[in-house]
């Protein structure tokens, strides 16, 4: 009889422990306001996008050197259009949620990456076709507002083209020197600097007598340079974490 009672006591104890564990597990799962903390350093999400819906990131979450999946392309592997659009929407929703959580815990580098990837996905799904090409051009020029080097390189290339166009013509004009061409071509590309403020009258008359195509190039540079400077400032804002 003693062995039977011992077995009953052991069974009851095990049942009680199991009941307590189950009750604690249910209570833990019902805590929807808890913080999710994990280390994703150097994680590789090559074929799927992580989904964190309903979870709040803990400030200790780490996302350094993470490999994210490639952005689905409309002109990529042949798949039904509806399937590609669904995949893009899933990516957009996931990146948008990670972006908001990264902003809450102060991880602005992760937030910047999520902005870039979200905008890249929106560029693929944008309609009409004109808007899609406009968004893709924005991605090519400044990597969706995250690259400083691309608009700076475009600005430099624009100045070099304008400089050599004017220099080829100025070589035939005795009134224009190389410094005059540098000052004129560079001054037209800076919105707050006048290219003719400190130019001698003879030099100014020679510039006015230039072919119309050169003035057209200067006008294009004067129109495009503020846009490229704005894209550089936008990327600098993200780079130095001047976030609102």
C-alpha positions as CSV (number, residue, x, y, z in Angstrom):
1,X,0.0,0.0,0.0
2,X,2.9,2.3,0.7
3,X,4.3,1.9,-2.8
4,X,0.9,2.6,-4.3
5,X,0.5,5.8,-2.2
6,X,4.0,6.9,-3.2
7,X,3.2,6.4,-6.8
8,X,0.0,8.4,-6.4
9,X,1.9,11.2,-4.7
10,X,4.5,11.2,-7.5
11,X,1.8,11.2,-10.1
12,X,0.0,14.1,-8.5
13,X,3.2,16.0,-8.1
14,X,4.1,15.6,-11.7
15,X,0.5,16.6,-12.7
16,X,0.8,19.7,-10.5
17,X,4.1,20.7,-12.0
18,X,2.8,20.2,-15.6
19,X,-0.3,22.2,-14.7
20,X,1.9,25.0,-13.4
21,X,4.1,25.0,-16.5
22,X,1.2,25.1,-18.8
23,X,-0.5,27.9,-16.9
24,X,2.8,29.9,-16.9
25,X,3.3,29.2,-20.7
26,X,-0.3,30.4,-21.4
27,X,0.2,33.5,-19.3
28,X,3.5,34.2,-21.1
29,X,1.9,33.9,-24.6
30,X,-0.8,36.2,-23.6
31,X,1.6,39.0,-22.8
32,X,1.3,40.9,-26.1
33,X,3.2,44.0,-24.7
34,X,6.4,42.1,-24.0
35,X,9.6,43.1,-25.8
36,X,11.2,40.8,-28.4
37,X,15.0,40.6,-28.0
38,X,17.3,38.7,-30.3
39,X,20.7,38.8,-31.9
40,X,20.5,38.8,-35.7
41,X,24.1,39.9,-36.3
42,X,25.4,38.5,-39.7
43,X,22.1,36.6,-40.2
44,X,21.2,35.7,-43.7
45,X,17.6,35.9,-44.9
46,X,18.3,34.9,-48.5
47,X,15.0,33.4,-49.5
48,X,12.5,34.8,-47.1
49,X,11.7,38.0,-45.2
50,X,11.4,37.8,-41.4
51,X,8.0,38.7,-40.0
52,X,7.7,40.3,-36.6
53,X,4.0,41.5,-36.7
54,X,2.7,42.2,-33.2
55,X,6.1,42.1,-31.5
56,X,7.9,45.1,-30.0
57,X,11.6,45.2,-30.5
58,X,13.8,45.3,-27.4
59,X,16.5,48.1,-27.5
60,X,19.0,45.2,-27.3
61,X,18.0,43.8,-30.7
62,X,21.0,43.6,-33.0
63,X,20.8,43.7,-36.8
64,X,24.4,44.3,-37.8
65,X,25.7,42.9,-41.2
66,X,22.4,41.3,-42.0
67,X,21.9,39.8,-45.5
68,X,18.4,40.6,-46.6
69,X,16.7,38.9,-49.5
70,X,16.9,40.4,-53.0
71,X,14.2,42.8,-54.1
72,X,11.7,40.9,-56.4
73,X,11.8,42.2,-59.9
74,X,9.0,42.3,-62.4
75,X,11.5,41.5,-65.2
76,X,13.1,38.7,-63.2
77,X,12.2,35.0,-63.3
78,X,9.0,34.4,-65.1
79,X,6.2,34.3,-62.6
80,X,2.5,35.3,-62.6
81,X,2.1,39.1,-62.2
82,X,-0.2,38.6,-59.3
83,X,2.3,36.4,-57.5
84,X,5.1,39.0,-57.9
85,X,2.8,41.8,-56.7
86,X,1.8,39.7,-53.6
87,X,5.4,39.0,-52.8
88,X,6.3,42.7,-53.2
89,X,3.4,43.7,-50.9
90,X,4.6,41.2,-48.3
91,X,8.1,42.7,-48.4
92,X,6.7,46.2,-48.2
93,X,4.6,45.4,-45.1
94,X,7.5,43.6,-43.4
95,X,10.0,46.3,-44.1
96,X,7.6,49.0,-43.0
97,X,7.0,47.3,-39.7
98,X,10.7,46.7,-39.0
99,X,11.3,50.4,-39.9
100,X,8.8,51.6,-37.3
101,X,10.3,49.3,-34.7
102,X,13.8,50.3,-35.5
103,X,12.9,54.0,-35.2
104,X,11.4,53.3,-31.7
105,X,14.5,51.7,-30.4
106,X,16.8,54.2,-32.0
107,X,18.5,52.0,-34.5
108,X,18.6,54.5,-37.4
109,X,21.0,52.5,-39.6
110,X,18.5,49.7,-39.6
111,X,15.7,52.3,-40.3
112,X,17.7,53.7,-43.2
113,X,18.1,50.2,-44.8
114,X,14.4,49.5,-44.3
115,X,13.5,52.8,-46.0
116,X,15.7,52.0,-48.9
117,X,14.3,48.5,-49.4
118,X,10.7,49.6,-48.9
119,X,11.1,52.3,-51.6
120,X,12.8,49.8,-53.9
121,X,9.8,47.5,-53.6
122,X,7.4,50.3,-54.1
123,X,9.2,51.3,-57.3
124,X,8.6,47.8,-58.7
125,X,4.9,47.8,-57.9
126,X,4.2,51.5,-58.8
127,X,1.5,52.4,-61.3
128,X,1.2,53.9,-63.9
129,X,4.4,53.1,-65.8
130,X,5.6,56.7,-65.7
131,X,5.6,56.7,-61.9
132,X,7.5,53.4,-61.9
133,X,10.2,54.7,-64.1
134,X,10.4,57.9,-62.0
135,X,10.8,56.0,-58.8
136,X,13.5,53.8,-60.4
137,X,15.4,56.8,-61.6
138,X,15.3,58.1,-58.1
139,X,16.8,54.8,-57.0
140,X,19.5,54.9,-59.6
141,X,20.5,58.5,-58.9
142,X,20.7,58.4,-55.1
143,X,19.8,54.8,-54.0
144,X,16.4,56.0,-52.7
145,X,17.8,58.9,-50.7
146,X,20.6,56.9,-48.9
147,X,23.6,57.5,-51.2
148,X,25.8,60.7,-51.0
149,X,28.3,59.5,-53.6
150,X,25.9,58.9,-56.5
151,X,24.5,62.4,-56.7
152,X,27.9,63.9,-56.0
153,X,29.4,61.9,-58.8
154,X,26.6,62.9,-61.1
155,X,27.1,66.6,-60.1
156,X,30.9,66.3,-60.8
157,X,30.2,64.6,-64.1
158,X,27.8,67.3,-65.1
159,X,30.4,70.0,-64.3
160,X,33.2,68.2,-66.2
161,X,31.0,67.8,-69.3
162,X,30.0,71.5,-69.1
163,X,33.6,72.6,-68.5
164,X,35.1,70.8,-71.4
165,X,32.3,71.9,-73.7
166,X,33.1,75.5,-72.9
167,X,36.8,75.0,-72.8
168,X,36.8,73.6,-76.4
169,X,35.1,76.8,-77.6
170,X,37.1,79.1,-75.3
171,X,40.4,77.9,-76.7
172,X,39.6,80.0,-79.8
173,X,38.7,83.1,-77.8
174,X,41.6,85.3,-76.5
175,X,39.3,87.0,-74.0
176,X,38.6,83.7,-72.1
177,X,41.1,81.9,-69.9
178,X,40.8,78.5,-68.3
179,X,40.0,80.2,-64.9
180,X,37.2,82.1,-66.6
181,X,35.7,78.9,-67.9
182,X,36.0,77.2,-64.4
183,X,34.4,80.2,-62.7
184,X,31.6,80.4,-65.3
185,X,30.8,76.7,-65.4
186,X,31.0,76.2,-61.7
187,X,29.1,79.4,-60.8
188,X,26.1,78.4,-62.9
189,X,25.8,75.1,-61.0
190,X,25.6,76.7,-57.5
191,X,22.2,78.2,-56.8
192,X,23.4,81.0,-54.5
193,X,26.4,82.0,-56.6
194,X,26.1,84.2,-59.7
195,X,28.5,83.2,-62.5
196,X,28.7,86.8,-63.7
197,X,29.2,88.7,-60.4
198,X,32.9,89.3,-60.7
199,X,33.5,88.9,-64.4
200,X,35.3,91.6,-66.5
201,X,33.1,93.2,-69.2
202,X,35.3,91.8,-72.0
203,X,34.9,88.3,-70.6
204,X,31.2,88.7,-70.1
205,X,30.8,89.9,-73.7
206,X,32.7,86.9,-74.9
207,X,30.6,84.5,-72.9
208,X,27.4,86.1,-74.3
209,X,28.7,85.6,-77.8
210,X,29.1,81.8,-77.3
211,X,27.1,79.4,-79.4
212,X,23.5,78.7,-78.2
213,X,24.3,75.1,-77.6
214,X,26.8,76.0,-74.9
215,X,24.2,78.2,-73.2
216,X,21.8,75.3,-73.4
217,X,24.3,73.1,-71.6
218,X,24.8,75.8,-68.9
219,X,21.0,76.1,-68.4
220,X,20.7,72.3,-68.0
221,X,23.5,72.4,-65.4
222,X,21.8,75.3,-63.6
223,X,18.5,73.3,-63.5
224,X,19.9,69.9,-62.5
225,X,22.5,71.0,-60.0
226,X,20.0,72.2,-57.2
227,X,18.2,68.8,-57.6
228,X,21.4,66.9,-57.1
229,X,22.5,69.0,-54.2
230,X,19.1,68.4,-52.6
231,X,19.6,64.6,-53.0
232,X,23.0,64.9,-51.4
233,X,21.6,66.9,-48.5
234,X,18.8,64.3,-48.0
235,X,21.4,61.5,-47.8
236,X,23.6,63.6,-45.4
237,X,20.6,64.0,-43.2
238,X,20.3,60.2,-42.9
239,X,24.0,59.7,-42.7
240,X,24.5,61.9,-39.7
241,X,21.3,60.8,-38.1
242,X,19.5,64.2,-38.1
243,X,16.2,62.4,-37.8
244,X,12.9,63.9,-36.8
